Amino acid sequence: MNAILLEELTPVIREKLQQLANAQGCSIAQAADLLLSKAPFSKNASGKLPEPDEQEAFFMQFCGKWDKETADAFDQSTAHFREIDPEMWK
Protein backbone atom coordinates (compact mmCIF):
# COMPACT_ATOMS: atom_id res chain seq x y z
CA MET A 1 0.00 0.00 0.00
CA ASN A 2 1.28 3.47 -0.88
CA ALA A 3 1.37 6.22 1.72
CA ILE A 4 -0.35 9.57 1.28
CA LEU A 5 0.80 12.57 3.28
CA LEU A 6 -1.90 15.13 4.06
CA GLU A 7 -0.31 18.50 4.83
CA GLU A 8 -1.72 21.94 5.49
CA LEU A 9 -5.35 20.86 5.73
CA THR A 10 -7.76 23.68 6.36
CA PRO A 11 -9.43 23.56 9.77
CA VAL A 12 -12.77 22.76 8.13
CA ILE A 13 -11.40 19.81 6.15
CA ARG A 14 -9.49 18.53 9.18
CA GLU A 15 -12.67 18.74 11.28
CA LYS A 16 -14.70 16.89 8.62
CA LEU A 17 -12.08 14.16 8.49
CA GLN A 18 -11.98 13.97 12.27
CA GLN A 19 -15.78 13.67 12.42
CA LEU A 20 -15.70 10.84 9.89
CA ALA A 21 -12.83 9.15 11.73
CA ASN A 22 -14.73 9.37 15.02
CA ALA A 23 -17.92 8.03 13.43
CA GLN A 24 -16.04 5.12 11.82
CA GLY A 25 -13.76 4.48 14.79
CA CYS A 26 -10.62 4.93 12.72
CA SER A 27 -7.72 7.33 12.22
CA ILE A 28 -7.84 10.49 10.12
CA ALA A 29 -5.60 8.78 7.54
CA GLN A 30 -8.00 5.84 7.36
CA ALA A 31 -10.92 8.26 7.03
CA ALA A 32 -9.16 9.97 4.11
CA ASP A 33 -8.55 6.57 2.53
CA LEU A 34 -12.22 5.71 3.00
CA LEU A 35 -13.30 8.94 1.28
CA LEU A 36 -10.90 8.39 -1.59
CA SER A 37 -12.14 4.85 -2.07
CA LYS A 38 -15.70 6.20 -2.37
CA ALA A 39 -14.76 9.12 -4.59
CA PRO A 40 -16.64 9.56 -7.87
CA PHE A 41 -13.56 8.60 -9.87
CA SER A 42 -13.21 5.31 -7.99
CA LYS A 43 -14.72 2.16 -9.41
CA ASN A 44 -17.18 0.28 -7.26
CA ALA A 45 -17.08 -3.44 -6.46
CA SER A 46 -18.54 -4.29 -9.88
CA GLY A 47 -15.76 -2.34 -11.61
CA LYS A 48 -18.02 0.49 -12.79
CA LEU A 49 -17.80 4.19 -12.07
CA PRO A 50 -20.59 5.57 -9.87
CA GLU A 51 -23.64 7.11 -11.52
CA PRO A 52 -23.79 10.93 -11.70
CA ASP A 53 -26.37 11.16 -8.88
CA GLU A 54 -24.06 9.12 -6.63
CA GLN A 55 -21.19 11.46 -7.50
CA GLU A 56 -23.30 14.49 -6.62
CA ALA A 57 -24.37 12.95 -3.31
CA PHE A 58 -20.71 12.33 -2.45
CA PHE A 59 -19.74 15.96 -3.03
CA MET A 60 -22.84 17.46 -1.37
CA GLN A 61 -21.60 16.40 2.06
CA PHE A 62 -18.85 19.00 1.68
CA CYS A 63 -21.10 21.79 0.42
CA GLY A 64 -22.72 24.44 2.56
CA LYS A 65 -26.14 25.87 1.95
CA TRP A 66 -27.36 29.41 2.23
CA ASP A 67 -30.64 30.36 3.78
CA LYS A 68 -33.03 32.39 1.61
CA GLU A 69 -32.07 35.69 3.25
CA THR A 70 -28.36 35.17 2.57
CA ALA A 71 -28.99 34.02 -1.00
CA ASP A 72 -31.25 37.01 -1.69
CA ALA A 73 -28.64 39.40 -0.27
CA PHE A 74 -25.97 37.82 -2.48
CA ASP A 75 -28.20 38.02 -5.56
CA GLN A 76 -28.97 41.65 -4.85
CA SER A 77 -25.34 42.63 -4.29
CA THR A 78 -24.17 40.88 -7.48
CA ALA A 79 -27.07 41.83 -9.76
CA HIS A 80 -24.98 44.39 -11.63
CA PHE A 81 -22.69 41.57 -12.82
CA ARG A 82 -25.60 40.06 -14.73
CA GLU A 83 -26.37 43.25 -16.66
CA ILE A 84 -25.27 43.35 -20.27
CA ASP A 85 -24.06 46.61 -21.79
CA PRO A 86 -25.10 46.51 -25.47
CA GLU A 87 -22.55 49.21 -26.28
CA MET A 88 -19.71 46.91 -25.28
CA TRP A 89 -20.80 44.33 -27.85
CA LYS A 90 -20.94 46.54 -30.95
C-alpha angles and dihedrals in degrees: 000000000000121000123236120202115210110201133174096009114181114248090249094053092044090051092049090050091047091051091051091046091051092047092049095039093237141110125278089251090053090048090053090049090050091052092047091050089054095043118127091250092055120095118237126231091282091055095250129122115248119266117259093255090054090050091051092049090052093054096041091071088069096046126094124216130220124223117236093260093054093044092049091049090050092048091049095048093048099040092106089063089064094054117104120215106213090199091064091058100053 
